[in-house]
Amino acid sequence: MILRRTRLFNGLQLLSPCQRILSRPQRRLSSTTAPPAVESACIPSPWAGFTSQLDQIAPRIDINADQIEVLEGPKEFYETIKQKIRNANSRIYLSTLYIGKSEHELISTIHQALSKSPKLRVSILTDALRGTREDPEPSCASLLASLMVDFPDQVEIRMYHTPNLTGLRKRFIPKRINEGWGLQHIKLYGIDDEVILSGANLSSDYFTNRQDRYHVFSSKRVTDYFARIHQAVCSISFLLQA
């Protein structure tokens, strides 16, 4: 790594790798001493300027270490997300590839939270192709439709459809194979002022034996930031109507 600045630490100046090479004392060579190996020059990366500009415009949110919790496994992930949904007061937003068609317990947990808090708003984003793969049999879409029927003023279900699959391809490419043209794959699970970032979908295998990553951020600013991403994708997605 090439450091671009030097820093003082307890009165000592920390030198970059380039500076350390240039500051080394020169050795005197005798007629019997082999010449030292030529040290490669520190050449700045051609991407240095570009990455520096990205650093200036990329979003940055400072939070404390105690605002981040790492969950250990799928069962803890499932119990945590259910517990947070039960206690939700203002908002729930869930972005996932799909919700398993048999996840009635999860839907029931959301149903209970909505019944308890009339001010609670729920927004769910899935992929349209994956979410309707089993149609006309029970699917993610048919499972979520029950929430729309019971809470039409509190629930919004969005399904993203890739623009790469249209026309003859849309008509003739069979289900499941057509998912190769693009999917909505964001995994964001926001409840009130907390958000879980993960790679796990909301289905039984991810709740039981399929290990993934689960990071809980207890920060309103972080949760608001990802809520805006969620809403941006929702705005270009189909609205599910029961």
Disulfide bonds with the S-S distance in Angstrom:
none
